[in-house]
Amino acid sequence: MKISSTTTSPFQIEANALIVGVFADESLSGAVAELDKHLGGKISRIVESQEFDPKPCQTTRLHLADGVTAPIIELVGLGPATQFNSGVAYRAFGSAAKSLSSTARKHIAVYAKIKTAPVVEAAIAGLIVGCHGSDLYRSEKKQTPFEQVSIGIDLRDAIRSGQIIGESINLTRDLVNASPDRLYPLAFAEKAQEVCSESGMEFELWNQAKLESEKCGALLAVAQGSDRKPCVAIMRYQGAESPDAPWLALAGKGVTFDSGGLSLKPSDSMITMKGDMGGAGTVVGAMQAISGLDLPINVVGLLGLVENMPSAKAFRPSDVLEARNGKTIEIINTDAEGRLVLADVLSIAVDMGVDKIIDLATLTGACLVALGPDVAGAMTNDSSWCETVRRAADTAGEQIWELPMFDEFSDQLKSDVADIKNLGTRWGGAITAGKFLENFVANVPWVHLDIAGPAFLEKPKSWMDVGGTGALVRTLVEVARTWH
């Protein structure tokens, strides 16, 4: 997609459609006011008559307006100007793009009174995400991405960064939406390697033999029921000038399909389990964006890639595993497997000497019950580091909520036969999963993000199709931008 700024007036530009942003509490101004005047006040009258309510993401369409070259004008509500931010911009312009992309349209022009770089960046990212569907394998696509976007704002750096972030979000979405018979652990690693090659990052693969030599007993146990070999893929971006600059680790759970293992899931619960690698997918998207933006930071992305299947080789409830850091783990339920994968991945990150860690995982249904489908749960051993991540999410317009990590939750993980169990009671399940992971980060400042809710849409939104969302890619980019 080619995206560029334009000074051509909205009624003269040669485009297949216009997207026009309208605030709920401000009179029209700039190019939008010029267009309204050219239309004899039609946009103003539509708003005043309440035929169009400019709430965020609301859209209405004008056809074949006299004197306007573009045959369609898509009005999109931006809500009150006083509440307009990057999150609203992302969703609103994504909604307009999704609406227009249901028909193939090569060239779209965008006009709105948005002047700050962060909001322009978010609007561009939303446009790119909104016109990109989830139907990877349909012969006839429901949505067609635009070939060209002209935007009536001259903030070229923000346009460029918005495109990089939008394309990285779509990369994450495509990974989550991929069929698990095509995106198995080694195939996922190959995709990560491709991203590294295109972005100039270093890539390293730990295959099964390497994992065995590194004594990654927790991750290997999850994988042993499948014929698909496990691996850990490592992506390194070194953007800091100083050789002594600190390193940030992004660790992702990459269970490319989760049947539940011998603790088999019901069929209905398995349908979306191709997306159980959403944490790893988010890391890949964020690494691509961070590299594309040339951010002055050192980041290592670690992807724990396995498939959890039932077979005569599968690990069992009551097995005792030994993780890479020497902790022994009694298995209570083989469907609590993601934390076992992350246990060894986090241990690898610690031994690399990284300075701070964020892990991301579609880890627990309990987090979805607690916070709903749109909010990620955050757990930490360092409140100031978690506050940094939370502020980054606020800036990006994404939602995370910190959950308490009281010592009492660890009591549920006490085992009679091993150091810890892999599952507590049904109460506080998202937090006990976080407390389990805390055993593997030593004293490194760490934030665990449970993205079970926001990583996958089971019903479409106005700005996005069903399936993978790319949630938290923008937050990780903001963390990288503020890193020091």
N, C-alpha and C positions, 0 to 999 in steps of 0.2 A: 504494500500500500504506500502510495506517495502522499505525504502530508506537507503542506506549505501554507504560509500566510499569504493573504491577498488584500489588496486595497480596492478591488473592484466593488462597486456598489451591489447590494443584494438583488436589486431588480434588473441589473445588467449582466450579472455573471452567467456564463454558459455552464450550467450544471443540471443534473437530472432531478435534483431536489435541494431545498434549503432546510436547514435546521435553525430555528429561531428561538432563543431562550428568552423567557418572560418571567420577571419577578412578580411576586404577589403584592408587594407593598411599595413599589416604586413606579413612577411614570416611565414610559418608554424613552430611551435616549440613544444617541449615537446612530449607528447604522440601522438598528431596529426601528428607531423613531423615523428615520429617513424612509425606510420601507413602508412603515405604517402610513406616512403622509402620502407616499406614492400610490397607496391602495385606498386613499380617501378615508383613512381612519378605521379601516375594517378590523385590524388587530385590536385596537383600543375598544371598539364597540363589542367585539366578541367577549373580551374580558369583562367589560362593564355590565353586559347583559347576563353574565354568569353562565353563558353557554360553554365557556372554557374557564375552569378554575386552575390557576397556575400553581397548584400544589406541586411539591417535588415529584418528578417522574410522570405527571399527567401529560398526555399528548392529545392534540387534535390536528386535523389536516385540512388545508385549503387546497383546492384544485384549480388549475388553469386561471390564476388571478390575472386580470387585465393589466398589461404593461410590465409583467414580470416574465423574464425569459425562462426561468425554471418552471416546469409544469406543476410542481408540488411544493407547498410550504408546510413544513412540520413544526407546529408550535409545541414547545416543551416547557412545562412549569419548572421553575427553579426555587419556588417557595419564597419566604421572606428574605430580603437581601441581608438583614441583620443575622440570619441563621445560615446563610449560604457558606459552605465550606467544601473541602476537597471530597468528602464522602458524598455530599449531595451532588456535586458536579459529576463525579464518577457515575453515580446511579442515573442521574437525569439524562445525561448525554448518551449513556448506554441504552436507556429506554428508547430514545429517539432513533438511535442507530438500529436497534433490534426491530423496531417497527418498520423502518424503511428497508431493511435488508431482506424482508420477506419476498421482495421482488428484486431482481438483478438491476442494480443501478451503479454505473461506473463512477460518477463524479457527484460528490455531495459538498455543499458549501455550508459553513457554520457561522452564525452571527449571534453574539450575545455580549452584554456589558460585563465582561469578566476581565480583570486587569492584572491580577497577581499571578506570578509564575506557578506557585503550587496548585492553584485552582485550574489554570490552563492545562497543566500537566495531567491532572486528574481527569479533566474533561476529555482530553485526547485519549488517555488510557481507556476511559469508559466507551468512547466511540469504537475503538478497536475491539474491545471485548464484546460489546453489544451486537456487532454484526458478525460475530464468529459463533457458529452453532456447535452443538455437541454430536451431531449425526455424522460421525467420522466414516461410517461404512454404508451410508445410504447412497444409492446411485443418483437420486434426485434430492438435493440439499434443501432444507427448509429455509436456510439463510445463505445469502451470498455476500461475502465481504466486498466492500467498496474498493475500487482501484485507485481512486484519488479523492483526497479531502482537502478543501481550501478553507482556511479559517480566517475570519476578519480580525485577527489580532496579531500584532507584530512582536511576538515573544518566541524567537526561534529556538533558543535553548530549551525552553519549557516544552515546546512542540516536540523537539527531538527526544527529550527525556520521557515525555508522555508516551511516545511511540515505542521506545525501548521497554518501558514498564508494561504497557499494554500487550506487546508481543510476548513478553516473558510470562505474564499471567495466562495467556492463551497456551503457551507451552505447557504450563502446569496443568491446565484444564485438559489438554489433549492426552497427557500422560494418565491422568485420573480416568478419563473416558475410554482409554484404550482397552480392547478385549484382552482378558488375562491369558488367553491361549497365544497371544502375540506379544504381550508385554510381560514376560516372566523375568526372573531375577537377572540373568545374564543379558537378556535383550534390553532391560532397563539400563543396565550398566553401559551397554553399547551406546544407548541414546545419550547418557551423561557424558561419555567419552566424545561423542560427536559435538556436543555443546562445548566442551572444553577445547576441542580442536578448532572450532569456528571462532571461539572467543579468546584464544591465546592463553588459556589456563592449563595448568599441569593436571594430569590424570594418573591415578594409581588404582589398580584393582587387586584386592585380596581375594583370591579364589579359595576353593574349599581346602586345598592343601595348606595354604597360608593361614586360613582361619584355624585349622587343626593345630598347626605349629604354634599359633598364638594363644591356643587354649580357650577359644571362644565357645565354651561349652553350652552356654545358654542359647545363643543364636543358632548354633549347629543342631541343637536338639529340636528346635522348632522346624527346621528344614528337613529333618531326616525322614519324615513321612512322605515326602514328595520326590518324584524322579527329576525335578528341576533343581539344579545345583545352586546353593546359596553363594552369595558374595558380598563384600563390602566395597563400594565404589567411593573413591576419595577425589574431590575436586579442590584444587588449590588456586586461589587468586591472590597474588602478591602485588598490591597497588601502593603500599606505603614506601616512601623513599628511604627511610632509615632501616638499616639491617636489624636494628634492635626493637623495631615497632611491635606492639602487641598483636596477638592473633585472636580473632573471634571464631568460634566453632559453631556451625549450624548442623545439627544432627537430625536425620529424618528416619522415621519408621517406614520401611518399604516392604510391607507384606503384599505382594502382587496379587495374591488371592488368599482369602481366609475362609476356609470351610469350618473352622473351629477345631480341626483335628479330631481326635477321638471323642472330645466333648463337642460333638457335631452340632452345628447350628441348624435350626429349622430352615426349610427351603426358602421361605419368604425373607428370612434374615440374611440369606446368602446372596441375594440378587445384587445388592450394591457393594459386595465385598471385593470387586475389582478395584474399588476406590480406597482400599485399606492401605495403599501406599501413598496416600495423600500427603503425609508429612515429608516423605522423600521427594515427591513431586514438587512440593512447595520449595524445598531447598534448591532443587535444580533450577526452577524459575527464578528464584532470588539470586542465585549465583550468576545466571546469565545476565540479569539486570544490573547487578553490581559491577560486573566486568564491562558491560556495554556502556555504563555511565562513567567508567574510569575513576571510580571512587578511590581516594587515597587511604586504603585500608587493607589489611591482610585478613583474609577469610578462608577457612577450610570447610568444605561441605562434606559430610560423611553420611553415606546412604547404606543402611542395613537392609539388604535385599534377600527375601526368602519367600517361599510359598508354604502355607500351613495346610497340610492334607492328611487325611486318615489312611492308614495302610498298616500292614503287618510290621513295618519299620517305624511307625510313628511313636513319638514319646507319649508317655502315659501319665494319668493322674497317679500320684504317689511316687513317681520317679524323683530322684534327687540329682539335681544338676550342679555342676561347678562352673561359675561364671569366670570370665577372664581375670577379674581382680581377686579371685580366690573365694568369694562368697559362695556358700552352698544354698541351694534353693529347692524347697519341697514343692512339687507341682500339685496343685489342688484342682486346677481346671486348665486344659490345654487351649481353651479359647481365650485365656489371658496371656496371649503369646507376644503381643507387641512390646510389652515391657521387658520381656526376656531378650528380644532382639536389641532393644535400645540399651539394655544393661551392658552388653559387650561393646556396643558402638560408643557409648559414653566413656567407658573405660579406655578405649583407644584414644579418644579425644584428650582425656586427662593425661595419658602417657606421652602424647605429642607436646605437652607443655603449653597448651592454649591458655589464654588469660581469662576468657569468659565463654560460656556455652549457652546456646538456646537450642532446645530440642522441640520438634514438632511431630505430633502423632494423632491420628484418628484412633484414640486409645480406648475411650470408655463410653458406653451408652449412658452411664451415670452422669457424665458431664452434660450430655444432651438433655437429660431429665432435669438437671439442676439449673441450667442456664438457657435452655431452648436452642433452636437451630441456628441462630445468628451470632452467638457469642462464644468466643473461645475462652476456656478456663486457663488461668495462669497459676503456677505453683513455683515456689522458689526457695532457695537457701540464703538469699541475699535481697533484702527488701529494696535497697537503692537500685540494684540492677533491674529488678522487676519494674520499678517505677520508671526507669529509662525506657523499657520496652513498652510500658503502658502509654507513656507520652508519645512515643513513636506511632502507636496505633491510633491515638487521638488525632495526631497530625494527618495521618493517612485516611482518617474517616472510617477506621475499622474498630471492632468492639472486642475487647478482652476484659475479663474480670478476675481479680486475684482471689483465690480460695485459700483458706487458712491451712497452715501446715503444722498444727499443734502436735506435740509429741505423742499424745494419746492415740492418734491414728496409727502409729507404728505398732501399738499393742495388738492390733488385728493381724499383723503379719508375723507374729511370733510362732515359731514351729517347734514341735517336740523332737524332731529328728534332724533339722538343718538350721542354718543361720536365720533364714527367713522363708516365708511362704510366698507364692506368687499371687495369692488372692486372699482378701479379707472377707468380711461379711458383706451384706448388701448395702450397709449404711456407709455413706461417704465414700462410695466406690471410686470416684474420680480422684479424691484426695489420697486414698490409700495407694492408688496406682502411682501418684506422685511421690509418696513416701517410699515406695519400693524403689523408684528410680534414684532417689536421693542417696541410696546406698552405693551408687556407682560413680558419683561425681567428685568424691574426695572433698576438698575444701575449695574447689574452683567455683566462683560465682556462676550460678546456673538458673535458668528459667525454663520450666517445662510448659509447653502450650498444648493443651488438649483441644484439637480442632475437629473433633468428631461431628459437631453440629455444622459449623460454617463451611467446611471443606466440600460439601456435596449437597446439591439441591435435588430433592425428590419431586418437587413441583417447580415449574418455571416462575421466575420473577419478571417484572416488566423490562428489566435491563439485562437479563441473562437466561439462557436456555437451561433445561434440566441437566444434572450431572455435575462434574467438577467445577469449582468456582474460582480457584486460584486465590482463595482467601489467605491473607497474611503475607503474600509476596510484597505488597506495598509497605506493610509494617516493617518487614525485614530490611527493605531498602532504606526506610527512614532511620532504622537503628544504625545501619552502615554509614549513613550521611552524618550522624551525630557522634560517631565513634571517635574517641580520642584516647 
